[in-house]
């Protein structure tokens, strides 16, 4: 099964999610200072090509190079430490982002990868995919989590809603969402919230480059496989697989791991309802939730 974006065009060297996140963060900081890449190169004495490749995640950056870059932009304190952490040695093909680190926004790393991706495919066994959640659904989920204060819940809800921006672009990524039946039958909030949420999924069928596929409860393998995952493919980088736990996000750049997840996608494509069947299933589900509201 061929998957566009698994190996980047032109056989560029392999890169990692960590390099891309650091580069994206640095570029955003530089642009916020209204400084060009040429200006950064002039002030630091680096070749312009180095600045470009660092900012696009095509070249790893040492802690010293990152410190010079950040100092040139006037970045200090906790923000400086958070970004320097991205340069520290680690298992390059597997990257863990802890949720409980006070310097780490639990969704920021994923949001950066989603915004850079040209194609996203995901499987959700228990919840509606984050990129397709409505605000009341997201809020009900977050407020039910005892680890979040009310203030923190507001911040996270806002971050999750902003996360959906890639789908509103003029050229949005191609997205395929495989959603297990139990995720659609589990009531989050109340029937009114679920009715609105399922209608939102129905409307997604009319969006360009967006596909919703329902995975029936009767499918034996995915009845027991409960790990959510997504694969993000890029124009200039190899694909990365992602999954999350209660405590951390895991990004997997290793070829064997990504290929393993693509095999799961192939199984999902075989087992899931077609787009037309899924649309009909969602219509029936919306009707059921509407009756439950009465």
Secondary structure, 3 states (H helix, E strand, C coil): CCCCCCCCHHHCCCCCHHHHHHHHHHHHHHHHCCCCHHHHHHHHCCCHHHHHHHHCCCCCCCHHHHHHHHHHHCCCHHHHHHHHHHHCCCCCCEEEEECCCCCCCCCHHHHHHHHHCCEEEEEECCCCCHHHCCHHHHHHHHHCCCCCCHHHHHHHHHHHHHHHHHHHCCCCCEEEEEEEHHHHHCCCCCHHHHHHHHHHHHHHCCCCCEEEEEECCCCHHHHHCCCCEEEEECCCCCCEEEEECCCEEEEECCHHHHHHHHHHHHHHHHHCCCHHHHHHHHHHHHHHHHHHHC
